[in-house]
Amino acid sequence: MIMLKLHQAQIDLPALAEKALAGKEVIIAIGTRRLRLLPVGSETRNGDTGPRPGRGALRRLLSIPDAFYEPWTHEEMGE
């Protein structure tokens, strides 16, 4: 893990970016707060690291039958 203050990170940003892309954890301190430098898409919504599926991720895994788009009958609606 690499941890440094904001001023030093500004000076070393290109090298820090390369290290983050290579998988190193880079933490930047701003006073008492902390930032983590990560490649885009490397963190999921719940905070776990790993790839996050994007738009169209289920395109080849899910098929919707044509009947899905037909209106419901009165019987199906419970009338």
Gaussian input, Z-matrix of N, CA and C with variables (Angstrom, degrees):
# hf/3-21g

backbone

0 1
 N
 C     1     B1
 C     2     B2     1     A1
 N     3     B3     2     A2     1     D1
 C     4     B4     3     A3     2     D2
 C     5     B5     4     A4     3     D3
 N     6     B6     5     A5     4     D4
 C     7     B7     6     A6     5     D5
 C     8     B8     7     A7     6     D6
 N     9     B9     8     A8     7     D7
 C    10    B10     9     A9     8     D8
 C    11    B11    10    A10     9     D9
 N    12    B12    11    A11    10    D10
 C    13    B13    12    A12    11    D11
 C    14    B14    13    A13    12    D12
 N    15    B15    14    A14    13    D13
 C    16    B16    15    A15    14    D14
 C    17    B17    16    A16    15    D15
 N    18    B18    17    A17    16    D16
 C    19    B19    18    A18    17    D17
 C    20    B20    19    A19    18    D18
 N    21    B21    20    A20    19    D19
 C    22    B22    21    A21    20    D20
 C    23    B23    22    A22    21    D21
 N    24    B24    23    A23    22    D22
 C    25    B25    24    A24    23    D23
 C    26    B26    25    A25    24    D24
 N    27    B27    26    A26    25    D25
 C    28    B28    27    A27    26    D26
 C    29    B29    28    A28    27    D27
 N    30    B30    29    A29    28    D28
 C    31    B31    30    A30    29    D29
 C    32    B32    31    A31    30    D30
 N    33    B33    32    A32    31    D31
 C    34    B34    33    A33    32    D32
 C    35    B35    34    A34    33    D33
 N    36    B36    35    A35    34    D34
 C    37    B37    36    A36    35    D35
 C    38    B38    37    A37    36    D36
 N    39    B39    38    A38    37    D37
 C    40    B40    39    A39    38    D38
 C    41    B41    40    A40    39    D39
 N    42    B42    41    A41    40    D40
 C    43    B43    42    A42    41    D41
 C    44    B44    43    A43    42    D42
 N    45    B45    44    A44    43    D43
 C    46    B46    45    A45    44    D44
 C    47    B47    46    A46    45    D45
 N    48    B48    47    A47    46    D46
 C    49    B49    48    A48    47    D47
 C    50    B50    49    A49    48    D48
 N    51    B51    50    A50    49    D49
 C    52    B52    51    A51    50    D50
 C    53    B53    52    A52    51    D51
 N    54    B54    53    A53    52    D52
 C    55    B55    54    A54    53    D53
 C    56    B56    55    A55    54    D54
 N    57    B57    56    A56    55    D55
 C    58    B58    57    A57    56    D56
 C    59    B59    58    A58    57    D57
 N    60    B60    59    A59    58    D58
 C    61    B61    60    A60    59    D59
 C    62    B62    61    A61    60    D60
 N    63    B63    62    A62    61    D61
 C    64    B64    63    A63    62    D62
 C    65    B65    64    A64    63    D63
 N    66    B66    65    A65    64    D64
 C    67    B67    66    A66    65    D65
 C    68    B68    67    A67    66    D66
 N    69    B69    68    A68    67    D67
 C    70    B70    69    A69    68    D68
 C    71    B71    70    A70    69    D69
 N    72    B72    71    A71    70    D70
 C    73    B73    72    A72    71    D71
 C    74    B74    73    A73    72    D72
 N    75    B75    74    A74    73    D73
 C    76    B76    75    A75    74    D74
 C    77    B77    76    A76    75    D75
 N    78    B78    77    A77    76    D76
 C    79    B79    78    A78    77    D77
 C    80    B80    79    A79    78    D78
 N    81    B81    80    A80    79    D79
 C    82    B82    81    A81    80    D80
 C    83    B83    82    A82    81    D81
 N    84    B84    83    A83    82    D82
 C    85    B85    84    A84    83    D83
 C    86    B86    85    A85    84    D84
 N    87    B87    86    A86    85    D85
 C    88    B88    87    A87    86    D86
 C    89    B89    88    A88    87    D87
 N    90    B90    89    A89    88    D88
 C    91    B91    90    A90    89    D89
 C    92    B92    91    A91    90    D90
 N    93    B93    92    A92    91    D91
 C    94    B94    93    A93    92    D92
 C    95    B95    94    A94    93    D93
 N    96    B96    95    A95    94    D94
 C    97    B97    96    A96    95    D95
 C    98    B98    97    A97    96    D96
 N    99    B99    98    A98    97    D97
 C   100   B100    99    A99    98    D98
 C   101   B101   100   A100    99    D99
 N   102   B102   101   A101   100   D100
 C   103   B103   102   A102   101   D101
 C   104   B104   103   A103   102   D102
 N   105   B105   104   A104   103   D103
 C   106   B106   105   A105   104   D104
 C   107   B107   106   A106   105   D105
 N   108   B108   107   A107   106   D106
 C   109   B109   108   A108   107   D107
 C   110   B110   109   A109   108   D108
 N   111   B111   110   A110   109   D109
 C   112   B112   111   A111   110   D110
 C   113   B113   112   A112   111   D111
 N   114   B114   113   A113   112   D112
 C   115   B115   114   A114   113   D113
 C   116   B116   115   A115   114   D114
 N   117   B117   116   A116   115   D115
 C   118   B118   117   A117   116   D116
 C   119   B119   118   A118   117   D117
 N   120   B120   119   A119   118   D118
 C   121   B121   120   A120   119   D119
 C   122   B122   121   A121   120   D120
 N   123   B123   122   A122   121   D121
 C   124   B124   123   A123   122   D122
 C   125   B125   124   A124   123   D123
 N   126   B126   125   A125   124   D124
 C   127   B127   126   A126   125   D125
 C   128   B128   127   A127   126   D126
 N   129   B129   128   A128   127   D127
 C   130   B130   129   A129   128   D128
 C   131   B131   130   A130   129   D129
 N   132   B132   131   A131   130   D130
 C   133   B133   132   A132   131   D131
 C   134   B134   133   A133   132   D132
 N   135   B135   134   A134   133   D133
 C   136   B136   135   A135   134   D134
 C   137   B137   136   A136   135   D135
 N   138   B138   137   A137   136   D136
 C   139   B139   138   A138   137   D137
 C   140   B140   139   A139   138   D138
 N   141   B141   140   A140   139   D139
 C   142   B142   141   A141   140   D140
 C   143   B143   142   A142   141   D141
 N   144   B144   143   A143   142   D142
 C   145   B145   144   A144   143   D143
 C   146   B146   145   A145   144   D144
 N   147   B147   146   A146   145   D145
 C   148   B148   147   A147   146   D146
 C   149   B149   148   A148   147   D147
 N   150   B150   149   A149   148   D148
 C   151   B151   150   A150   149   D149
 C   152   B152   151   A151   150   D150
 N   153   B153   152   A152   151   D151
 C   154   B154   153   A153   152   D152
 C   155   B155   154   A154   153   D153
 N   156   B156   155   A155   154   D154
 C   157   B157   156   A156   155   D155
 C   158   B158   157   A157   156   D156
 N   159   B159   158   A158   157   D157
 C   160   B160   159   A159   158   D158
 C   161   B161   160   A160   159   D159
 N   162   B162   161   A161   160   D160
 C   163   B163   162   A162   161   D161
 C   164   B164   163   A163   162   D162
 N   165   B165   164   A164   163   D163
 C   166   B166   165   A165   164   D164
 C   167   B167   166   A166   165   D165
 N   168   B168   167   A167   166   D166
 C   169   B169   168   A168   167   D167
 C   170   B170   169   A169   168   D168
 N   171   B171   170   A170   169   D169
 C   172   B172   171   A171   170   D170
 C   173   B173   172   A172   171   D171
 N   174   B174   173   A173   172   D172
 C   175   B175   174   A174   173   D173
 C   176   B176   175   A175   174   D174
 N   177   B177   176   A176   175   D175
 C   178   B178   177   A177   176   D176
 C   179   B179   178   A178   177   D177
 N   180   B180   179   A179   178   D178
 C   181   B181   180   A180   179   D179
 C   182   B182   181   A181   180   D180
 N   183   B183   182   A182   181   D181
 C   184   B184   183   A183   182   D182
 C   185   B185   184   A184   183   D183
 N   186   B186   185   A185   184   D184
 C   187   B187   186   A186   185   D185
 C   188   B188   187   A187   186   D186
 N   189   B189   188   A188   187   D187
 C   190   B190   189   A189   188   D188
 C   191   B191   190   A190   189   D189
 N   192   B192   191   A191   190   D190
 C   193   B193   192   A192   191   D191
 C   194   B194   193   A193   192   D192
 N   195   B195   194   A194   193   D193
 C   196   B196   195   A195   194   D194
 C   197   B197   196   A196   195   D195
 N   198   B198   197   A197   196   D196
 C   199   B199   198   A198   197   D197
 C   200   B200   199   A199   198   D198
 N   201   B201   200   A200   199   D199
 C   202   B202   201   A201   200   D200
 C   203   B203   202   A202   201   D201
 N   204   B204   203   A203   202   D202
 C   205   B205   204   A204   203   D203
 C   206   B206   205   A205   204   D204
 N   207   B207   206   A206   205   D205
 C   208   B208   207   A207   206   D206
 C   209   B209   208   A208   207   D207
 N   210   B210   209   A209   208   D208
 C   211   B211   210   A210   209   D209
 C   212   B212   211   A211   210   D210
 N   213   B213   212   A212   211   D211
 C   214   B214   213   A213   212   D212
 C   215   B215   214   A214   213   D213
 N   216   B216   215   A215   214   D214
 C   217   B217   216   A216   215   D215
 C   218   B218   217   A217   216   D216
 N   219   B219   218   A218   217   D217
 C   220   B220   219   A219   218   D218
 C   221   B221   220   A220   219   D219
 N   222   B222   221   A221   220   D220
 C   223   B223   222   A222   221   D221
 C   224   B224   223   A223   222   D222
 N   225   B225   224   A224   223   D223
 C   226   B226   225   A225   224   D224
 C   227   B227   226   A226   225   D225
 N   228   B228   227   A227   226   D226
 C   229   B229   228   A228   227   D227
 C   230   B230   229   A229   228   D228
 N   231   B231   230   A230   229   D229
 C   232   B232   231   A231   230   D230
 C   233   B233   232   A232   231   D231
 N   234   B234   233   A233   232   D232
 C   235   B235   234   A234   233   D233
 C   236   B236   235   A235   234   D234

   B1=1.4470
   B2=1.5277
   B3=1.3071
   B4=1.4616
   B5=1.5288
   B6=1.3351
   B7=1.4606
   B8=1.5197
   B9=1.3337
   B10=1.4532
   B11=1.5186
   B12=1.3135
   B13=1.4630
   B14=1.5329
   B15=1.3204
   B16=1.4656
   B17=1.5284
   B18=1.3107
   B19=1.4624
   B20=1.5295
   B21=1.3317
   B22=1.4626
   B23=1.5288
   B24=1.3455
   B25=1.4646
   B26=1.5252
   B27=1.3372
   B28=1.4620
   B29=1.5295
   B30=1.2865
   B31=1.4635
   B32=1.5332
   B33=1.3378
   B34=1.4654
   B35=1.5319
   B36=1.3279
   B37=1.4689
   B38=1.5283
   B39=1.3300
   B40=1.4705
   B41=1.5286
   B42=1.3281
   B43=1.4643
   B44=1.5282
   B45=1.3324
   B46=1.4671
   B47=1.5231
   B48=1.3207
   B49=1.4687
   B50=1.5255
   B51=1.3133
   B52=1.4623
   B53=1.5244
   B54=1.3218
   B55=1.4644
   B56=1.5284
   B57=1.3309
   B58=1.4717
   B59=1.5306
   B60=1.3194
   B61=1.4689
   B62=1.5257
   B63=1.3246
   B64=1.4640
   B65=1.5313
   B66=1.3446
   B67=1.4616
   B68=1.5151
   B69=1.3255
   B70=1.4657
   B71=1.5219
   B72=1.3315
   B73=1.4609
   B74=1.5207
   B75=1.3452
   B76=1.4573
   B77=1.5263
   B78=1.3351
   B79=1.4541
   B80=1.5194
   B81=1.3388
   B82=1.4630
   B83=1.5267
   B84=1.3335
   B85=1.4604
   B86=1.5216
   B87=1.3453
   B88=1.4645
   B89=1.5246
   B90=1.3208
   B91=1.4614
   B92=1.5247
   B93=1.3410
   B94=1.4624
   B95=1.5201
   B96=1.3351
   B97=1.4715
   B98=1.5224
   B99=1.3438
   B100=1.4604
   B101=1.5254
   B102=1.3193
   B103=1.4694
   B104=1.5176
   B105=1.3181
   B106=1.4720
   B107=1.5283
   B108=1.3103
   B109=1.4563
   B110=1.5255
   B111=1.3524
   B112=1.4675
   B113=1.5221
   B114=1.3222
   B115=1.4660
   B116=1.5309
   B117=1.3142
   B118=1.4535
   B119=1.5195
   B120=1.3473
   B121=1.4501
   B122=1.5089
   B123=1.3299
   B124=1.4484
   B125=1.5226
   B126=1.3279
   B127=1.4567
   B128=1.5221
   B129=1.3200
   B130=1.4601
   B131=1.5200
   B132=1.3114
   B133=1.4616
   B134=1.5211
   B135=1.3114
   B136=1.4597
   B137=1.5318
   B138=1.3205
   B139=1.4562
   B140=1.5106
   B141=1.3317
   B142=1.4607
   B143=1.5183
   B144=1.3034
   B145=1.4572
   B146=1.5137
   B147=1.3091
   B148=1.4578
   B149=1.5161
   B150=1.3059
   B151=1.4615
   B152=1.5245
   B153=1.3050
   B154=1.4595
   B155=1.5239
   B156=1.3313
   B157=1.4471
   B158=1.5265
   B159=1.3032
   B160=1.4470
   B161=1.5106
   B162=1.2917
   B163=1.4516
   B164=1.5294
   B165=1.3301
   B166=1.4570
   B167=1.5137
   B168=1.3240
   B169=1.4651
   B170=1.5294
   B171=1.3364
   B172=1.4624
   B173=1.5344
   B174=1.3041
   B175=1.4596
   B176=1.5270
   B177=1.2879
   B178=1.4751
   B179=1.5290
   B180=1.3280
   B181=1.4527
   B182=1.5263
   B183=1.3127
   B184=1.4507
   B185=1.5214
   B186=1.3262
   B187=1.4705
   B188=1.5207
   B189=1.3054
   B190=1.4600
   B191=1.5237
   B192=1.3407
   B193=1.4624
   B194=1.5279
   B195=1.3356
   B196=1.4645
   B197=1.5281
   B198=1.3382
   B199=1.4679
   B200=1.5312
   B201=1.3035
   B202=1.4640
   B203=1.5346
   B204=1.3064
   B205=1.4580
   B206=1.5314
   B207=1.3332
   B208=1.4566
   B209=1.5257
   B210=1.3397
   B211=1.4707
   B212=1.5320
   B213=1.3327
   B214=1.4528
   B215=1.5317
   B216=1.3054
   B217=1.4649
   B218=1.5248
   B219=1.3301
   B220=1.4688
   B221=1.5237
   B222=1.3085
   B223=1.4804
   B224=1.5374
   B225=1.3218
   B226=1.4627
   B227=1.5398
   B228=1.3371
   B229=1.4532
   B230=1.5305
   B231=1.3482
   B232=1.4586
   B233=1.5127
   B234=1.3054
   B235=1.4687
   B236=1.5063
   A1=109.07
   A2=115.20
   A3=121.74
   A4=106.83
   A5=117.23
   A6=121.44
   A7=108.94
   A8=116.36
   A9=120.04
   A10=110.00
   A11=115.89
   A12=122.04
   A13=109.85
   A14=114.62
   A15=121.36
   A16=112.72
   A17=117.79
   A18=120.46
   A19=111.45
   A20=116.76
   A21=120.08
   A22=111.00
   A23=116.81
   A24=120.60
   A25=111.04
   A26=116.94
   A27=120.07
   A28=110.90
   A29=116.71
   A30=121.22
   A31=110.80
   A32=116.19
   A33=121.87
   A34=114.16
   A35=118.56
   A36=120.49
   A37=114.69
   A38=121.29
   A39=118.84
   A40=113.49
   A41=116.86
   A42=120.17
   A43=110.94
   A44=117.03
   A45=120.70
   A46=110.98
   A47=116.27
   A48=119.91
   A49=110.72
   A50=117.27
   A51=120.77
   A52=111.44
   A53=116.47
   A54=120.18
   A55=111.12
   A56=116.87
   A57=120.43
   A58=110.57
   A59=116.83
   A60=120.59
   A61=111.58
   A62=116.56
   A63=121.39
   A64=112.37
   A65=116.43
   A66=119.40
   A67=115.98
   A68=117.46
   A69=120.43
   A70=109.60
   A71=116.77
   A72=120.79
   A73=108.22
   A74=116.46
   A75=121.98
   A76=107.87
   A77=117.07
   A78=123.22
   A79=107.98
   A80=116.14
   A81=121.88
   A82=107.26
   A83=116.26
   A84=121.86
   A85=110.20
   A86=114.62
   A87=121.56
   A88=105.61
   A89=116.32
   A90=120.53
   A91=108.81
   A92=116.39
   A93=120.68
   A94=112.50
   A95=117.56
   A96=121.67
   A97=110.06
   A98=115.78
   A99=121.44
   A100=110.28
   A101=116.79
   A102=124.65
   A103=108.22
   A104=116.20
   A105=120.50
   A106=107.04
   A107=117.10
   A108=123.06
   A109=108.26
   A110=116.07
   A111=122.26
   A112=110.68
   A113=117.68
   A114=119.91
   A115=109.71
   A116=118.20
   A117=122.82
   A118=109.68
   A119=116.58
   A120=121.19
   A121=114.45
   A122=117.89
   A123=119.20
   A124=113.06
   A125=117.59
   A126=119.65
   A127=109.25
   A128=116.74
   A129=121.49
   A130=110.31
   A131=116.35
   A132=120.48
   A133=112.99
   A134=118.19
   A135=119.93
   A136=112.34
   A137=118.04
   A138=121.65
   A139=115.12
   A140=118.34
   A141=120.49
   A142=109.29
   A143=116.40
   A144=118.89
   A145=109.40
   A146=116.25
   A147=121.92
   A148=109.49
   A149=117.17
   A150=118.81
   A151=111.33
   A152=116.01
   A153=122.04
   A154=108.27
   A155=118.32
   A156=119.00
   A157=110.85
   A158=115.90
   A159=120.57
   A160=112.07
   A161=114.90
   A162=121.23
   A163=109.45
   A164=116.43
   A165=120.94
   A166=113.84
   A167=117.91
   A168=120.95
   A169=112.52
   A170=117.60
   A171=121.10
   A172=112.81
   A173=117.01
   A174=121.50
   A175=113.02
   A176=119.06
   A177=121.56
   A178=112.68
   A179=117.44
   A180=121.31
   A181=113.17
   A182=117.65
   A183=122.15
   A184=109.76
   A185=116.74
   A186=119.34
   A187=108.37
   A188=116.93
   A189=123.13
   A190=107.69
   A191=117.72
   A192=119.99
   A193=110.79
   A194=116.54
   A195=121.39
   A196=112.04
   A197=117.34
   A198=120.92
   A199=111.88
   A200=117.41
   A201=121.51
   A202=110.78
   A203=117.67
   A204=122.18
   A205=113.28
   A206=118.03
   A207=120.72
   A208=109.65
   A209=116.95
   A210=118.76
   A211=111.39
   A212=116.11
   A213=121.29
   A214=110.94
   A215=115.65
   A216=120.26
   A217=107.99
   A218=116.47
   A219=120.56
   A220=110.14
   A221=116.76
   A222=121.16
   A223=110.91
   A224=116.55
   A225=120.53
   A226=111.97
   A227=116.16
   A228=120.41
   A229=112.28
   A230=117.04
   A231=120.56
   A232=113.48
   A233=118.36
   A234=121.14
   A235=110.83
   D1=138.18
   D2=177.48
   D3=-111.75
   D4=127.56
   D5=178.80
   D6=-130.92
   D7=128.21
   D8=-179.63
   D9=-151.54
   D10=165.19
   D11=-179.48
   D12=-80.67
   D13=160.35
   D14=-175.50
   D15=-55.37
   D16=-44.79
   D17=-177.95
   D18=-58.73
   D19=-45.00
   D20=178.93
   D21=-67.36
   D22=-36.36
   D23=179.03
   D24=-63.63
   D25=-36.41
   D26=178.14
   D27=-62.31
   D28=-38.13
   D29=-179.76
   D30=-71.73
   D31=-41.13
   D32=-174.01
   D33=-98.87
   D34=15.88
   D35=-172.33
   D36=-54.26
   D37=-45.90
   D38=178.92
   D39=-57.73
   D40=-43.21
   D41=179.65
   D42=-68.60
   D43=-38.02
   D44=178.63
   D45=-65.65
   D46=-39.00
   D47=177.88
   D48=-61.76
   D49=-43.23
   D50=178.22
   D51=-62.53
   D52=-40.45
   D53=179.57
   D54=-66.88
   D55=-40.31
   D56=178.02
   D57=-64.97
   D58=-40.64
   D59=177.61
   D60=-65.20
   D61=-28.02
   D62=179.19
   D63=-82.77
   D64=-2.84
   D65=176.16
   D66=105.32
   D67=-1.76
   D68=177.64
   D69=-74.59
   D70=144.93
   D71=175.60
   D72=-84.27
   D73=124.38
   D74=-179.06
   D75=-118.08
   D76=119.30
   D77=179.40
   D78=-113.33
   D79=132.16
   D80=179.17
   D81=-115.98
   D82=125.45
   D83=-179.25
   D84=-94.57
   D85=131.27
   D86=174.15
   D87=-125.52
   D88=94.43
   D89=-173.50
   D90=64.96
   D91=-122.74
   D92=178.78
   D93=-93.19
   D94=-6.17
   D95=-179.78
   D96=-92.12
   D97=158.92
   D98=-177.71
   D99=-130.80
   D100=146.51
   D101=173.99
   D102=-119.96
   D103=149.45
   D104=173.76
   D105=-116.31
   D106=128.35
   D107=178.35
   D108=-90.59
   D109=117.07
   D110=-177.04
   D111=-133.07
   D112=150.31
   D113=171.37
   D114=-66.56
   D115=148.21
   D116=178.58
   D117=-60.28
   D118=136.03
   D119=178.33
   D120=84.11
   D121=6.26
   D122=-177.55
   D123=-95.35
   D124=2.27
   D125=179.10
   D126=-133.74
   D127=138.57
   D128=179.92
   D129=-87.77
   D130=174.63
   D131=-177.42
   D132=-64.03
   D133=-32.61
   D134=-178.35
   D135=-87.65
   D136=6.25
   D137=175.77
   D138=96.62
   D139=-9.15
   D140=177.87
   D141=-73.20
   D142=144.97
   D143=176.54
   D144=-83.22
   D145=151.25
   D146=-178.29
   D147=141.46
   D148=166.28
   D149=-178.58
   D150=-67.57
   D151=147.17
   D152=179.77
   D153=-112.22
   D154=126.03
   D155=-178.59
   D156=-64.16
   D157=141.91
   D158=-179.15
   D159=-103.44
   D160=-171.10
   D161=179.84
   D162=-61.58
   D163=132.60
   D164=179.59
   D165=85.58
   D166=11.23
   D167=-176.43
   D168=-64.59
   D169=-26.28
   D170=-178.59
   D171=-98.92
   D172=6.67
   D173=-173.38
   D174=-50.64
   D175=-46.01
   D176=-177.45
   D177=-94.64
   D178=-5.94
   D179=-177.86
   D180=-98.42
   D181=-16.51
   D182=-173.65
   D183=-127.35
   D184=131.88
   D185=175.04
   D186=-126.69
   D187=138.18
   D188=-179.20
   D189=-109.45
   D190=121.64
   D191=-178.93
   D192=-69.09
   D193=155.32
   D194=179.99
   D195=-60.36
   D196=-30.04
   D197=-179.81
   D198=-61.65
   D199=-22.43
   D200=179.31
   D201=-59.38
   D202=-33.17
   D203=-175.26
   D204=-89.04
   D205=-4.83
   D206=179.48
   D207=-80.82
   D208=145.08
   D209=179.60
   D210=-65.18
   D211=152.76
   D212=178.42
   D213=-73.24
   D214=148.70
   D215=174.58
   D216=-81.60
   D217=166.16
   D218=178.09
   D219=-60.68
   D220=-36.52
   D221=178.93
   D222=-63.12
   D223=-43.00
   D224=-179.63
   D225=-66.54
   D226=-29.14
   D227=179.35
   D228=-84.60
   D229=-5.01
   D230=176.93
   D231=83.80
   D232=20.99
   D233=179.87
   D234=-91.01

